[in-house]
Amino acid sequence: MAKKAAKKAVKKAAKKAAPKKAAKKAAPKKAAKKKSARKPSAAFMKALTPSADLAAVIGNKAVPRTEVVKKIWVYIKANKLQDSKNKRMINADAKLKPVFGGKSQVSMFDMAKHLSKHLK
């Protein structure tokens, strides 16, 4: 028992004698960078000329791809071409059928794929 007590006393003395680590100082805070306003991608803003088939729906003026999709949706809503049961499907009328590759019904997710073929 005496040996254990002596060992503990030596350990305590060693701990006290050990130099204490210096407390870390907080790093100075850097000034927050001011976020610049998001700039739209030039690729989206590039005006594209629609084909004759697409021009029959949206007009023959060169417009960006994003505007083409917006105009197609305006046309779809105005003519009630969205399927009543499955809203993801678009029923093509006589003007949209050549744009959609002759298909009578196209998914709204495939619509952009079909539109890209008619833009230059």
N, C-alpha and C positions, 0 to 999 in steps of 0.2 A: 504494500500500500504506500509506503513511503516513497518508493521509486516513482509511482504514478503521480503523486502530489508534486514531486520535484520536477518531473517532466512538464507538468502543467504550468508550474511557476516559470520555468525556462521559456516556454512558448509565449506566455504573457509578457515577459520581459522583452523577448525578441520583437513582439508586435509593437510594443510601446517605443522601442528603439528605432524601428523601421521608419524611414522618413515618409511623411504623408504626401500623397500625390496632390499636385496643385489643381485646384478646381478649374475646369475648362471655362474660359470666358465665351459668352455667346458671340458668334460671328456677327459683325455689323450687317444690318439688313440692307440689301441692294435696293435701289429705287426701282419700283415696278415699271416695266417697259410699257409705254402707251401702245395699245394695239391699234394697228392701222386698219382702216375700213376694208372689208373684203372687196377685192376687185373681181368682177365677173371674168370668166375665162374667155379669151378672144375667140376660141373655137365655137362657143355657143352663140356669140354675137355676130358671127360672120353671116352676111346675107347670102342666101342660097336661092337659086332660080328653080321654081317648080316645073315639073313636066307638064305637058298639055292636059293629061288626065287629072293631075292634081290641081292645076290652074282652074279647071272647071268648078272646083269646090271652094278653093281659098283665094282665087284671083291670081293674075300672072305677075304681080309685083314681087321682086326678090325680097324675102324676109328671113330672119334667123330661124333656126330649127325649132327653138322654143315657141316662137310665135306660130309656126306651122301647126304644132300640136295643139296649141290653144284654139286656133281657128277651126281645126278639125273637130274639137270637142264642142265648140259653139254650134257647128253644123249638125253634129250628132244630137245634141240636146234640142235644137230648134226643130229638127225633123223627127224627133222621138225614135231614134234608131237603136237605142240601147235596149237589149232584150229585157222583157218585163220580169221573167222568172230568174234568169241568171244575168245579173247586172254587169258581170265581167265581159259578156259577149256583146259585140256590136253587129247589128244586122245591116249589111251593105245595101244601099239603094242603087239605082242605075248609075249615078255619078261616082259612088264610092267603089263599086265592083271592080272597075279597071285599076283603081289605086291599090286595092287589096288583092291583086293578082287573080281576079276572077272568082274569088271565094265569096259566098253569100253571107258567111258569118265568120268574124275574126275576133280573137281575144284582145282585150284592150292592151295587154302586155306585148302582143305581137304587132300591134298597130305601128309602133315606132320603127320596127324592122321593115314593114311594108312601105312606110313613108320615106325611109332613107333611100330606097331604090328610085324614088321620083324627085330627088333633090340633087342639084349639081351646083 
